Amino acid sequence: MRLSDPRLRSIRWPLRFTWLGLIVERLVCSFWPLTTLVMIALAAVMLGLHEELPVEMVWVGAVVLVLAGTTAVGFGLWRYRWPRLSDALMRLDTTVRGHPIAALLDAQAIGSNDPASQALWKAHQYRMQTRAATAVAPMPDLSVARADPFALRYMAVLALAVGLLFGSIWRVGSLSEMTPGAAAATGPTWEGWIEPPRYTGLPVLYLNDQVDEVLTLPEHSQLTLRFYGDVGDLTLDETISGRIGDLPSAAAAEQRFKITTDGTLSINGTGGRSWTVVLIEDQAPTIAIVGSPALESDDTTSLAYTASDDYGVVAGGVEISLDMAALDRRHGLAATPDARDPIVLDLPLPLSGDRRAFDEQMIDAFTKHPWANMPVIYQMTAQDAAEQKSETEALKAPLVTRRFFDPMAAAVAEQRRDLLWARANAPRVAQILRTLSTYPAEVFRDHGDYLRLRTILRRLERHSRDKTLGPEQQEELAEALWTLAIQLEEGDVGDALARMERAQEQLSQAMRDGATEEEIARLMQQLRDATQDYLRQLQRQQAQEQGDQGDQQGSPDENAMQLSQQDLQAMMDRIQELMEQGRMAEAEQALREFQEMMENMRVTEGQQGKDGNPGEQSMEDLAETLREQQGLSDQAFRDLQEQFNPGARRGESQGNEGRNGGLGQGQSHEGGQGNQGGQGDRPGAGDPSGSQQLGEGGQGQRAPENGSEQSGSNSQPGGGQQDGQQGLSGSLADRQQALRDQLRAQRKGLPLGGGEGSDATRDALDDAGRAMDGAEEALRQGDLAEAIDRQSDAMEALREGMRALGEAMAEQQQPGQQQGQGRASSSAQGDRTDPLGRRNGEQGSGGMSDGQFSDGQAYRRAWDLLEEIRRRSGERSRSDTERSYLERLLDRF
């Protein structure tokens, strides 16, 4: 059969392509070992492997390669079969359905004399010819995976690609130099390279191309020379390596050394040359401290420096050591200090750009370091790539960091410093801490801070007594004192007004203490931020109240708040200007005027109608229960103070009495009956039983009059005081039981439905009841500390219950329902309340005034504010100080 057969006319080109594909397919399957060997050999030559190996190994490899190639050629010829036309027809026929090509080549076996049978055969042939015309040449199968299970062909392709990218095809010509007699035929030759140090960034020089007689090279450059030809035809003569002693032969085939000095370089022999070498000396880096240490806004310490080097600085460090000569060795610092290593830090370097000359800042936090704000010595070093180092002149300056302006916080921080200075100071620190906690009413704003200090004091005294104060215990106590100092300095303020007043106090104290400009600027910014928060709170409350009032009250009076805000900003600008000019006395006077102005700005509420719905009445009853629980907790805390420190209430008077949590005269606190006849300055002074009224409208009850308070006040040796304490605890337990019964009655009378807010309210009040039961049990057992903790849980659950009740009221509120009326004004008259509607001096949800939060919408607004605090506390972009403050707000509320 031939390709010219007329039956194959329609498939000639597909048949030709199929035949060519079979040729390629069989060539690949037969000669792939040969192509693999060729690619590996080319890759090795282009990469210059033959130049790195000894000549003997190169020849051995060449022989092995020739034998392997011969074997591969023989294998390919033995396996290869030239494809026939029938093979191509069969391959092409399999690509079409029904094998039409085979049908075209068939002949009619029977019925050739029958006209009808012939007509049918012709129709069949025509149909097969039409179908065969659609045949397309198939792709050849070049896969040899079965014959090459280890994919050696792909490894060869990869090696060839690496040789093409990183090698040179011209190196194939160097193979001729390895043949016997090649060097004799061409004569002696040489070549050389000069490689500057990598850190210089300079290129490699090919010595054969250098036409100048003077070579200017960086110090520590590497010279490599190679001599080709008979030994002794070429020799080296140089004075630039500085090598002495056992030197290699001047006629050695390869010379390699570093250039360390100026001199001459000569190659003697046929084609030799000579140069004069001049070295560029690698200069040592320079570094200098710029200015003095500064305190940043985030309480970190910054110190600027400048550094330079001819090729770039690669590393730097700073060492901070204590300046004992400049240290005032008094008080706790008079003791011999514990051994402490200097502070060693790595200097920050530019991440990008040129490091040959730059300005940077060392920034680190030293707030908790024992040397904080002490005189120290700063010493900086810089290093280049050649490992040359240089140092700055010693800078004597304080280790500036955060300072405490609250007197109590500053005292606690100082004792922490003394404890870290030397463990021998532990008895002295314990004595001073005990002195600080003698009259807690005068120095502590929160009884929780007092209890924390007492806990630290007991641990410190126990370690001092048992002589078990080791480094770990020292660090733990120092961390506890630091946390307490931060708490005393920053406080646990929960509203904008309290934050603003706290910022005013700290700024005033800082001016009196002679704080630095950076510290005063930071405190001034805190005051501005707190004032802005307070004004925004006022504006939001006004807008909400005016929106609730609708058109009945007319358009809102916006000018009053805008004018007040402008006045406040102008006064703060004036205060900052006076401080910048150094006129601290005038600045302090202006700050006092600012405080007076803020005292005259309060949010007052309009009087709401007395007729309220059941939900509002329940909210007021829960608020009253919360206030009574707060008063009961305060009295338990005062009794605990008396237990640890008899006579601690001698500083209490009518002048410092408080309603919720203050340490004033006992009977004037929440839940008390007042000071009867001026008797006594302790709880229960006018009541032999020490009991107080609970609730309003006759809901409270009086505890049995057992005279236990008076017996406890005698403090007789031999247990008299303990007996009195047990009696007092018993009266407090009766009052706690009455308060629990009162809450149970309120729980039954709540107008709750079936929503989520109602369920949350019931759960929260149940938790409060269980906490009250636990407080009662602890009181009856005389465990005042446990009772205070359980009372705190009860107050927290009550606050949660009130919040949930507000949500339940919002769910049940019908459209069009009348809201409470209220307005905000800047006035010093009438009831003064903070932006959350609490009377001045009250804390928590228990201080809510009537009418301000009498509707569910207002409580939903409070919940939205709480969610905003949660959102901000989760933002990583905010500073650690701000997030820590927000987390404390969440923990409290």
Order of alpha helices (4+ residues) and beta strands (2+ residues): alpha-alpha-alpha-alpha-alpha-alpha-alpha-alpha-beta-beta-beta-beta-beta-beta-beta-beta-beta-beta-beta-beta-beta-beta-beta-beta-alpha-alpha-alpha-alpha-alpha-alpha-alpha-alpha-alpha-alpha-alpha-alpha-alpha-alpha-alpha-alpha
